Amino acid sequence: MFAAGVLVGLLVATCGYTWVLRQPSGAVGGVAVKELKLGHSLDLNHPVHLAMERMAERLEELSGGRLTLSISPNGQLGNEVECIELTQRGSMALTKTSTATLEGFLPEFAAFGVPYLFRDEEHFWSVLHGEIGDELLEACTTQNLRGLCWYDAGARSFYTVKTPINTPADLKGLKIRVQESKTAIAMVEALGGAPTPMNFGELYTSLQQSLVDGAENNPPSFSSSRHYEVCKEYSLDEHTMVPDLLLVSEIAWQKLSEQEQGWLRQAAADSAVLQRELWKERSDKALEVVQESGVQVTRPDKQPFIDAVRPMHESYEGTDVGALLERILAVE
Ligand code: GCU
């Protein structure tokens, strides 16, 4: 009655994934296919999105098409806070978030928002791929989430509509959009600017309408969001290294068989490897793209920025985040 290979029935859509009854070509009867939904806030040509597309391909390969991933970019399914909440409830199987947003759920993630914490990229990756990174992934389980892998999000720097930020004094009186993170707010305050927390998806229009004077992000995000069409000054002060994190809902995870969990883990791990390769290439390309469109890219002396945020480091002394910062600094 139905042609082979044609979708024959949609069963239920619950707990972050859809069960689809699909008739495989040349076969009699159907097999159950599970489709996992993943929502995130980045654009289709962002290296993190591209890596997750690769994850979807790997998942199909590994599972022989029995476990699939449907990715909704650009905040289509909600902003980062909303996507985390949907994932906690199991209404979405996976989400990719910045650890800055996760700070509102797990305070220890504030550590990544503390400026000039990492000596260099090697230090950053030794932390993420070592004991501390593993502990942080594990901590997500207390929030009904499971950390699957880290994605590179480079270093964040200021961009503004028209004021070059060569020293912290240049931020005075400027409204700077920050992520929904107390640490990001404290950082911009420490540097003398006026922090304005806002969703990433609202930022383009807010810049256009002069609701804010600037923002801060890594080169691929500055470029793929097209914020450079409005902001013509990008000052690479590289104040923070805030990684991205792939999260799976604990509820959706528990509904997968051990074999399916293994496929998902493997596909995520493979995507993380590809993402780090893509990152370097796309960061350099992003700087070229924005410069070609008339953005002035500068590399200010970092020392005045480092000096201005020193009190912020001291403010964590004696706290849990302070203890984590000390452990991070001690990583070779
Ligand atoms: C980065 C990060 C996103 C985040 C964005 C932001 O681009 O990868 O997950 O939404 O920063 O500034 O909000």
Residues whose N, C-alpha, C, O or C-beta is under 5 A from the ligand:
A	BS01	GCU	S41 T97 S98 A153 Q179 F200 E216 S221 D244
